[in-house]
Amino acid sequence: MKVYIPRDASARALGADAVAKEMSKHAQKHSLEIIRNGSRGMSWLEPLIEVERGGIRYAYGPAGVEDVVAILDNTSPKALGPTDDLPWMQAQTRLTFARVGVIDPLSLNDYRRHGGMQGLKKAIEMTQNQMIDEVIESGLRGRGGAGFPTGIKWRTVAHETAPEKYIICNADEGDSGTFADRMLMEGDPFCLIEGMIIAGLATGAQHGLIYIRSEYPDAIHTMQLAIEVARKEGILGTPFSYGTHNDDFSFDIDVRVGAGAYICGEETSLLNSLEGKRGVVRSKPPLPAISGFMSCPSVVNNVISLATAPVIFAKGAKYYQGFGLGKSRGTVALQIAGNAKYGGLFECAFGITLGEVVHGLAGGSATRRPVKAVQIGGPLGAYFPPSLFDTPLGYEEFADNDGLIGHAGIVIFDESVDMLEQARFAMEFCAIESCGKCTPCRIGSIRGVETLDRLAQGAPDAMAILLDLCETMKSTSLCALGGFTPYPVLSAITHFPDDFKVSTPQEEAL
Amino acid sequence: MKHFIMPDDHDFGTPASKSQNMITLNIDGFDVSVPEGTSIMRAAAMLGISIPKLCATDSVDAFGSCRLCVVEIEGRAGTPASCTTLAAQGLRVKTQSETVKTLRRAVMELYISDHPLDCLTCAVNGDCELQDMAGAVGLRNIRYQAPQNRSISNHFLPKDTSGAPNHSYIAKDESNPYFTYDPSKCIVCSRCVRSCEEVQGSFALTIEGKGWDSRVCAGGTFDDFLSSDCVSCGACVQACPTGALTEKSVINIGTPEHSIITTCAYCGVGCSFKAQMRGDELIRMVPYKSGQANQGHSCVKGRFAWGYTNHPERILKPMIRDKITDPWREVSWKEALDFSAERLQNIQSTHGRQSIGVITSSRCTNEETFLVQKLARAVFKNNNTDTCARVCHSPTGYGLGQAFGTSAGTQDFKSVDDADVIMVIGANPSAAHPVFASRMKKRLRKGAKLIVVDPRRTESVQSPHVKAVHHLALTPGTNVAVISAMAHVIVTEGLINNEFIQTLCDIDAYKDYITFISETRHSPEAVEHLTNVPAKTLREAARLYATGGNGAIYYGLGVTEHTQGSTAVIAIANLAMLTGNIGRSGVGVNPLRGQNNVQGSCDMGSFPHELPGYRHVKHPEVRAIFEKAWGVEIDPEPGLRISNMLDAAIDGSFKGLYIQGEDILQSDPDTKYVAAGLGALDCVIVHDLFLNETANYAHVFLPGSTFLEKDGTFTNAERRINRVRKVMSPKQGYADWEVTQMLANAMGASWNYTHPQEIMAEIALTTPSFAGVDYEKIDSLGSIQWPCNEQSPEGTPIMHIGGFARGKGTFIRTEYVATDERTGPKFPLLLTTGRILSQYNVGAQTRRTPNTVWHREDLLEIHPHDAEDRGIRDGDYIRLASRSGETTLRAQITDRVAPGIVYTTFHHPKTQANVVTTDYSDWATNCPEYKVTAVQVSPSNGPSKWQKEYISQAANARQIEPTTT
């Protein structure tokens, strides 16, 4: 009997290892095959144990050590029925995350059985130009946050002539409320590897680097193990001849670990950090695609962007392109967090409205109080009030409302939140994480905190100064950290004006 | 001349693009064509439009941090920074609009919200870009205020309003003797850090912390500027737009009000400087951006170490004495010159025409040197003239003259930007030619490969982000064996450039040479036991030089100061010819000259066998030119070299010597021998700034003028004739050329030069390679590289293009002959000598500046094994003895030197390293073998007998009689 116990960090944090240990005690008696899979993405159910009976996986959760016997006896009150029939799973379109939670992340056979390597197999029959056209046609845009068309980036790198080119995977997933990269790396690392090889073939790069934040020890470990397996199997590090491509093409990947700086998720700081330098933002131009890692042409893509390449090639650009809304094609991996009744990862086509996510998927707040605000896109994303919950998820649709999808982290707040405090937090976050290179971010964020404090103290001129500062930071910051910090601040001011109505000391005295 | 008094040093914000592709864009309604790759900021500057900026300066790459330079571009969103945005064809840019005005003012408001605003009492008041920009953007008020109950965040108040320490405040760092770092005025633009990296290549500065806590930091957290890797080149100070990094001289005196372009009087790089003045007081030296040798960079010596020019020990009055045991007597110029003339004339009438001579200076101007040799030839009527170049680069003159036909380096410094493989032989540019080293390192960081041939692991072998691919750590004295073995590899492995050789070289000589060099005895394997260089490494190095693209050789005194110095120079020339690395940018053979005017002093006919322009005195047609110009008959026989003069002095046939600006007692080998020679003379006239060591044996002291006090020209290592301009009057009354003229006239000549340009006119008239040189042309071109004549009216940056000066390049056999100076049981170690960055030559200048904080005394570098064997600990006094003499100094234990090798410098007279060096010298030119002396090292308690005697003799000899008034 196959038993699946997630090895995903979220499940482990909730006790999955203890459950696995307990389970192993019963392994012989029940002739169990315990598989440590990734997470299915239903965080409120973790540890989510699955038992395969008659080819169907039955879910139990959240499971504790005390539930093990009953689960094996199929008498557990934690029984949820077949996993695939759960509404959360039913409602999803899992393309990028199709295998996450399903397979043993380190089994290449499992990976292959579930459609892995199909994309690469198609890709190797194509020319570089055909590959790039395929990615462009799919409409895939950078899932790290900026939403730049991935195929265009690849084309720029492919057209550069250089002795070395690099595929850099940005796995410095630092936005609050986000965990999609981590889940993918822990749950389906070969998918990222395959995606990076495809990117390498398309652009002529033979080296890949995955920059993972140090706060993700499990992801680091899993990726390293998966790379070892791939090397052993001749997928990485061995020259292979592939269709129309260079005879001695080989691709290899190395994992590099960050040192705790949020700013190193910004692509140019990431490149500096990879090169062993201070993690400060580089000015563009030159674009990393032209002069990136070690001044060589480099694709810098988010984990999800790269891990989506295999499915695009396996099923065809048209298939992928068929999902979505407007200029936002394919699927988005929503990460629902904060004060949510049901938090977790939900992959679906672009176009779902924010309200459907908050009230439908997330089930409102965990505290059962009315939802007051939702911050989408990490600490630099705007706060949306319920009045904007009809906004469909799409890059342009959010931008039209002065918001951003970013890496698709959705953090829910109930009515107890003080939006002035949240605005201050945005400035404070910027001050703490600023690399210090450009003036508006380095000094502006500190002045922002001070000005918001004065605003809270009732200083009558503070609001005007704050608005000017936000405009300055937006227009003159070197990168998105300083440039987008005003978004949460301004959205809080715009949508929650009552939280900023502070009586002056004089008024209070009256 | 106005151009040079008020130089146009406009900062274009970002470096020039080298692209040949021109594009046209429109800025504020004006079309401008610029090379592709030019920033919008620079394009605007070329139109005369200055976009506000703080972090941009054209000596370093665009950085994009200050955000003051935002502009609007038609059809593009937002307000891009003009420093990092490149010009593109057809772009329409607006540098001023309501939007950018508001943004700039807002950014400036943020800057100033964290600035002390003590402008009126700030040292850079009026010379501050932050101040300028606040004005340029129309900043009128700072609206940011502290919240209640706490101070506004700032970096400039030591304490907050409650009296608690402000953790963001960092106290001033005054550790560097020349400049201060005041973090409270720092705007974190990184210009200093970037200059340290991109321009100087030291990587001593960094930004510590992040965000608000980002601070400029020298070295590690616990370092200050002095303890860090900072070499005090001053590039950071120059780059700083505020008062954060400021020269102490500016703090003490005030800002300068006018500038005059002149040339540094230290090493052979010949950096151009703006002498920044207030009245006739020098405030600071700032490297001149348009100076072609240094392009705006400098080192600690040129920029800062000029305090010797008004050091209290400088002698300002002429002095005479009958005997060297007498105290000095201050006299009038007339009395001193009459005394000198009478003595010299008496000597000549008693001992003959050949009994007196001159030594010209490699530190004085071309014009002064020309006059001193003219004094010997036209007034003394002999050829007894020699120069300190004798003891440094005379083999270069000989060797390159033989091979190529010109006694000079083949390239300009700029050429190194195009080099792919750089071979540095017997030179340590990081210490001795720092500004060239910075340029070389810049190229190396961009990918050129480095080969270093040096017994020591010098700073040039490995420094931040630069590492030699091959370091051939040869045994001192085996240069010829090593270089010939490289040639052997190149020839026997078929790596020669046959086309170059066949078309441009003498084929008979070449055939003879390859027969010779192909012999197995020259193979790396055969010479390995002599040279200590692994054959495999040597082969790899030879292949790299021959096949790695443009190969450039730079060499120094480690090549020339050997018994086979001239042979080694020829061997180097052979290598370049074998591989065709001559006659274009990026290649060549380049001697790194030690002193500011070594090249010039050689060019000016300072050698006893050559008239100006390297023409032998035996040729009647050459003599005729000068005889006509000077109206005298010129002695057809070569005169005496320095060593011959000393020999003749001891013999008693040579009795009088006029020495301008050289301290032969300290700088020449075998000090005891030099002292004996000088002691035997009846009239020694020392013309110098200070009572140097040689002056202890002098009868007349003629006070000299500094480079700041006279007009003239210096010729640097790239044959570049640079103008030296008078920025103040000579403190002792006369420029050196005037003193020489007065001495000549006191001896009966009737010279009447009123300005050095008249001397230059005479040089041009008589010397073909200078035929086209005049001051007006130097002023208009900035500088001129000789030959400058009808064929090359604007000079010659790179020589031997399409053919050698001598016709065909000549290969000459280079048989290795070991020096007679060998180690043995009594003297088992090999001593080699060199320089360090902060000191210059005999130290007469640099020892009289705060540069001594970096080098208080000469140290003996010794390998830990050799030290251990002898019971020597780091810092111990040791006795250093050779067959010539002995001295004591402190030991520094380091593995920079190999076992069996010891190393020291000769900057301090107290050490007198040359007591130890021997009288062996180059077979062709008598250049002394400073670089190889067999020595023994042993623990010691203090100064040697010689040192004690010397110190007391010097003290006596320096006494000056009190003046009665």
Contacts between the chains, C-beta under 8 A, distances in Angstrom:
chain1	res1	chain2	res2	distance
A	261	B	210	7.2
A	263	B	210	7.5
A	278	B	206	7.4
A	278	B	207	6.7
A	278	B	210	7.9
A	279	B	210	7.8
A	280	B	207	7.6
A	280	B	210	8.0
A	283	B	62	6.6
A	283	B	63	6.6
A	283	B	64	3.1
A	283	B	65	7.9
A	283	B	81	6.9
A	283	B	83	7.9
A	283	B	84	4.0
A	284	B	84	7.2
A	285	B	84	6.8
A	285	B	85	7.5
A	285	B	86	6.2
A	431	B	211	5.8
A	431	B	212	6.1
A	432	B	211	6.6
A	433	B	211	7.1
A	434	B	210	6.6
A	434	B	211	3.6
A	434	B	212	7.1
A	435	B	210	5.5
A	435	B	211	6.9
A	435	B	214	7.8
A	436	B	188	6.6
A	436	B	207	6.8
A	436	B	209	7.0
A	436	B	210	4.8
A	436	B	211	4.7
A	436	B	212	7.1
A	436	B	213	7.2
A	436	B	214	3.1
A	437	B	63	7.9
A	437	B	65	4.7
A	437	B	190	7.6
A	437	B	214	7.7
A	438	B	64	7.3
A	438	B	65	4.9
A	438	B	66	7.5
A	438	B	67	5.5
A	439	B	65	6.9
A	439	B	66	5.8
A	439	B	67	5.5
A	439	B	68	8.0
A	439	B	107	5.5
A	439	B	110	5.5
A	439	B	111	6.1
A	439	B	187	7.8
A	440	B	67	5.8
A	440	B	107	6.3
A	440	B	110	6.5
A	441	B	211	7.8
A	442	B	188	6.9
A	442	B	211	5.9
A	442	B	212	6.1
A	442	B	214	6.4
A	443	B	110	4.3
A	443	B	111	7.0
A	443	B	113	6.7
A	443	B	114	5.7
A	443	B	212	7.2
A	444	B	110	5.5
A	445	B	211	7.4
A	445	B	212	7.7
A	446	B	153	4.9
A	446	B	212	5.1
A	447	B	110	6.5
A	447	B	113	6.3
A	447	B	144	5.0
A	447	B	153	7.9
A	450	B	144	6.8
A	450	B	145	7.7
A	450	B	146	6.7
A	450	B	147	5.5
A	450	B	152	6.4
A	450	B	153	6.7
A	451	B	144	7.0
A	453	B	147	3.9
A	454	B	145	6.6
A	454	B	147	4.9
A	454	B	148	7.7
A	457	B	147	6.0
A	457	B	148	5.2
A	459	B	145	7.5
A	459	B	147	8.0
A	461	B	143	6.9
A	465	B	143	5.1
A	465	B	144	7.0
A	468	B	106	6.1
A	469	B	106	7.4
A	471	B	102	7.9
A	471	B	103	7.9
A	471	B	106	7.4
A	472	B	103	6.1
A	472	B	106	3.9
A	472	B	107	6.4
A	472	B	110	7.3
A	475	B	70	7.3
A	475	B	78	6.5
A	475	B	79	5.3
A	475	B	99	7.7
A	475	B	103	5.4
A	476	B	67	4.0
A	476	B	70	6.0
A	476	B	79	6.8
A	476	B	103	5.4
A	476	B	106	7.7
A	476	B	107	5.8
A	477	B	67	7.3
A	478	B	64	5.9
A	478	B	65	6.7
A	478	B	67	7.1
A	478	B	81	8.0
